[in-house]
Amino acid sequence: MKVAVLGFGTVGVGVYEMLKNAPGLEAGPVLVRPGKEDADFKVSSMEAILADPSVGAVAEVMGGIEPANTYVSMALGAGRHVVTSNKALVAAHGIELAKLAREKGVSFLFSAACGGGVPFLHNLAIAAQSDRILALGGILNGTTNFMLDAMQSEGKDYGDVLRQAQALGYAEADPTADVSGLDALRKIMLACAVAYDKLPVDGFCLEGIESITAGDVAHFQSRGLTCRLVTSGGEAGESVCAYVEPVLFRASAPECSVLKNFNMAKYLGENAGSIVLMGQGAGRFPTASAVVRDLCGLGTLEMLRPACRKVTADNSACVHAYYVRTDAANAARFSFTESACADSVVRGVTEPMSVPAMHALAEEIRKEGGALFFAAMG
Ligand code: HSE
């Protein structure tokens, strides 16, 4: 089957290269911006791609919501299978696109949108048909994992490691989505939709790693703790829970061995028990491999089923003790079980508190101009 590729950035180049050697698949035209058609296989017209009856599938790896949504709708509407790595697109329009795909009798798959090369959504889609998924999530952002690992193992500062992650092609076009946790949040939205037929669209709790300092990392290290950005989801009555926040792990935790751009995706099946998948969560060929894997599975898998609907996330039953670093003036707002103050900065561990309560308090302190970093105790 001939596959057209939309976009020729980090992932697009990888997909195009892999298609040259993928059994049963053939590299088709590549859609680029007008004026960028500097080779025979590059075109700038989506209409021209769809006018070619030998193109059976489209791999959308351009990112962003528009024009990706228009092009994917056009491809599905024209009866072409679509595989995408675009988590923002699936989070915003996935339900409608999956419906269109069903109407046209084609597949709409997006394994590459969550976990890079790690076959998380693929396995989740299969597992959800036969088992009850009690919880899911893990380390789902390669950029922040690379950054936290480099800050800890090499003592580098935040700006240096972010630039390095961008240069290696791990970060999104706008890396704010990575460091703010939004990229990881979009991934848990998709995972919940696949596992629970519920796509959470609001009600989230989101905390990234923008507030972490080299001093925090050194402090954790001296206490045998490792910080990771963790994404959590699970059943919550009629809804689902879905939140992202830094977590501190003791040395024996498997999360501490997730290094560089690796991801650790997990789910807990009522019957299967705990399933853990680890691999490179970002980068050209790991992500391209997930796109090509979906292309090899066209017609055999459905990721967003007809029952999938939008819900408001409910994190109220999720409770953790939190490590907090804040100005001494704000310390009394926390119920600490232990704390220490040095140079007007307090570092302490709270009593268990709900995830929404911690996130709301942090927002309030920052709005008032206070400084703060927090992480759940893993
Ligand atoms: N920017 C993403 C990450 C790419 O770092 O995980 C893969 O989704």
Boltz pocket constraint, residues with backbone or C-beta under 6 A from the ligand:
constraints:
  - pocket:
      binder: B
      contacts: [[A, 112], [A, 113], [A, 114], [A, 115], [A, 116], [A, 140], [A, 141], [A, 142], [A, 143], [A, 144], [A, 169], [A, 170], [A, 171], [A, 172], [A, 178], [A, 183], [A, 281], [A, 282], [A, 283], [A, 287]]
      max_distance: 6.0
